[in-house]
């Protein structure tokens, strides 16, 4: 009887060991509530790119305000400002540059630049692949989270295995893969599963196994 009992215990231990080996060891990305105070490195800003459509608003100077599309060479032209480089700058940086240019004509100009239509490069996009309602690439915006991304793509399909989703970050030797709990976030409302994203991230959502 003791021999049988020992055999059962050994068998159970073996099953537990096998289960442990089969467990997904991909590290879970930190929840947004647990990360350090964001810096420019961890929460980068959107960089303007060619073909982006910009709204340039000059306070108290409607004649200087305009909508403009960034040319293929990365430059824009607005009233009194000709051939200014826009690509590679944040909207705030471009606003400051336009203010400096307008200062020769307008006293204390205040300029706001808004990206109305994004046409960003891959390294400024978040790409969603697999079991999303509308898998596609979307432009990164400062402060964007997984929840923002999933709302943009319409959420999960009924066949999605959301808690097996992966967030792939970086390229080559610097590439890292994290687990994201999309079922918990989207279907159970668990906001602790919400996490920040970065430009260039890829979210891969697999199909459920059963």
Secondary structure as the mmCIF struct_conf table of DSSP 4:
data_model
#
loop_
_struct_conf.conf_type_id
_struct_conf.id
_struct_conf.beg_label_comp_id
_struct_conf.beg_label_asym_id
_struct_conf.beg_label_seq_id
_struct_conf.end_label_comp_id
_struct_conf.end_label_asym_id
_struct_conf.end_label_seq_id
HELX_RH_AL_P HELX_RH_AL_P1 UNK A 2 UNK A 22
BEND BEND1 UNK A 23 UNK A 23
HELX_LH_PP_P HELX_LH_PP_P1 UNK A 26 UNK A 27
STRN STRN1 UNK A 28 UNK A 28
HELX_LH_PP_P HELX_LH_PP_P2 UNK A 29 UNK A 31
HELX_RH_3T_P HELX_RH_3T_P1 UNK A 32 UNK A 34
BEND BEND2 UNK A 35 UNK A 35
HELX_LH_PP_P HELX_LH_PP_P3 UNK A 36 UNK A 38
TURN_TY1_P TURN_TY1_P1 UNK A 40 UNK A 42
BEND BEND3 UNK A 43 UNK A 43
HELX_LH_PP_P HELX_LH_PP_P4 UNK A 44 UNK A 46
TURN_TY1_P TURN_TY1_P2 UNK A 50 UNK A 51
STRN STRN2 UNK A 53 UNK A 58
TURN_TY1_P TURN_TY1_P3 UNK A 59 UNK A 60
HELX_RH_3T_P HELX_RH_3T_P2 UNK A 62 UNK A 64
STRN STRN3 UNK A 66 UNK A 69
TURN_TY1_P TURN_TY1_P4 UNK A 72 UNK A 73
BEND BEND4 UNK A 74 UNK A 74
STRN STRN4 UNK A 75 UNK A 78
TURN_TY1_P TURN_TY1_P5 UNK A 79 UNK A 80
STRN STRN5 UNK A 81 UNK A 85
TURN_TY1_P TURN_TY1_P6 UNK A 87 UNK A 88
BEND BEND5 UNK A 89 UNK A 89
HELX_RH_AL_P HELX_RH_AL_P2 UNK A 91 UNK A 102
TURN_TY1_P TURN_TY1_P7 UNK A 103 UNK A 105
BEND BEND6 UNK A 106 UNK A 106
TURN_TY1_P TURN_TY1_P8 UNK A 107 UNK A 108
STRN STRN6 UNK A 111 UNK A 117
HELX_RH_3T_P HELX_RH_3T_P3 UNK A 122 UNK A 124
STRN STRN7 UNK A 125 UNK A 130
BEND BEND7 UNK A 131 UNK A 131
STRN STRN8 UNK A 132 UNK A 132
TURN_TY1_P TURN_TY1_P9 UNK A 133 UNK A 134
STRN STRN9 UNK A 137 UNK A 139
TURN_TY1_P TURN_TY1_P10 UNK A 142 UNK A 143
STRN STRN10 UNK A 145 UNK A 145
HELX_RH_AL_P HELX_RH_AL_P3 UNK A 146 UNK A 152
TURN_TY1_P TURN_TY1_P11 UNK A 153 UNK A 154
STRN STRN11 UNK A 156 UNK A 156
TURN_TY1_P TURN_TY1_P12 UNK A 158 UNK A 159
STRN STRN12 UNK A 160 UNK A 160
HELX_RH_3T_P HELX_RH_3T_P4 UNK A 162 UNK A 164
STRN STRN13 UNK A 165 UNK A 169
BEND BEND8 UNK A 170 UNK A 170
HELX_RH_3T_P HELX_RH_3T_P5 UNK A 172 UNK A 174
STRN STRN14 UNK A 176 UNK A 180
HELX_RH_AL_P HELX_RH_AL_P4 UNK A 182 UNK A 186
TURN_TY1_P TURN_TY1_P13 UNK A 187 UNK A 187
BEND BEND9 UNK A 188 UNK A 188
HELX_RH_3T_P HELX_RH_3T_P6 UNK A 191 UNK A 193
STRN STRN15 UNK A 196 UNK A 196
TURN_TY1_P TURN_TY1_P14 UNK A 199 UNK A 200
STRN STRN16 UNK A 202 UNK A 205
HELX_LH_PP_P HELX_LH_PP_P5 UNK A 206 UNK A 206
STRN STRN17 UNK A 207 UNK A 207
HELX_LH_PP_P HELX_LH_PP_P6 UNK A 208 UNK A 208
#
